[in-house]
């Protein structure tokens, strides 16, 4: 059931980002694995908590070396929260003590493939009201939790396996873009292959050179023809 739930989240995420997959990020995010934090609006997360949870996911990604602005927002880290208990404290004034059990997921937002997940122990948040208690519970999620670290490592390994097994298809997609004179888009797709995928990375790196050469050759022909026409 959890796997089906996660696949639904990922597919929803993929559709929402379909028009923005090739947005350029920072130059130092090229050639490395980046997980994009995302909280699906129809998940089991109150709307008021989405931003705080997104920030926590960013912290987890950054702590484990997969933070940043993805060039292609394909691989995501997301979460679900299950409320376990809600009580009033024996204090004056009484406070609300809320316990939630987070589950972290890593996967492919385009295919809906779940790469890894981990169920964390319940985290408690205390506040003057339920909203504050819920937000404090999210803030208390331990980014150094060994289960989270293992989940990230498993996800990274699956992403490496994806690129190593799919590189020929990625090269073919890039070539199709070249045929449509979408040179920049092809270069971005190829530049997303992480350096850690050595063989796949070298194939993509060499292909980038070919694509760039075709790009400048075409641009040179256009400029020559314009100059010749004016002459």
NORTADA-V657011 format. One record per backbone hydrogen bond with DSSP energy under -1.0 kcal/mol. NH is the residue of the N-H (numbers start at 1). CO is the residue of the C=O. Records with the same first field share a line. If there is no record, write none. Layout:
NH->CO  CO
This chain:
5->1
6->2
7->3
8->4
9->5
10->6
11->7
12->8
13->9
14->10
15->11
16->12
17->13
20->17
23->20
29->26
30->27
31->191
35->66
36->75
38->77
43->40
45->43
49->46
50->47
53->49
54->50
55->51
56->52
57->53
58->54
59->55
60->56
61->57
62->58
63->59
64->60
65->62
66->61
74->72
76->107
77->36
78->105
80->103
82->101
84->99
85->99
87->97
89->95
91->89
96->127
97->87
98->125
99->85
100->123
101->82
103->80
104->118
105->78
106->116
107->76
108->113
109->74
112->108
115->106
116->106
118->104
120->102
123->100
125->98
127->96
133->129
134->130
135->131
136->132
137->133
138->134
139->135
140->136
141->138
145->142
149->145
150->146
151->147
152->148
153->149
154->150
155->151
156->152
157->153
158->154
159->155
160->156
161->157
162->158
163->159
164->160
165->161
166->162
170->166
171->167
172->168
173->169
174->170
175->171
176->172
177->173
178->174
179->175
180->176
181->178
182->177
183->181
186->182
187->183
188->184
189->185
190->186
191->187
193->190
195->31
197->194
198->196
201->197
202->198
203->199
204->200
205->201
206->202
207->203
208->204
209->205
210->206
211->207
212->208
213->209
214->210
215->211
216->212
217->213
218->214
219->215
220->216
221->217
222->218
223->219
224->220
225->221
226->222
227->223
228->224
229->225
230->226
231->227
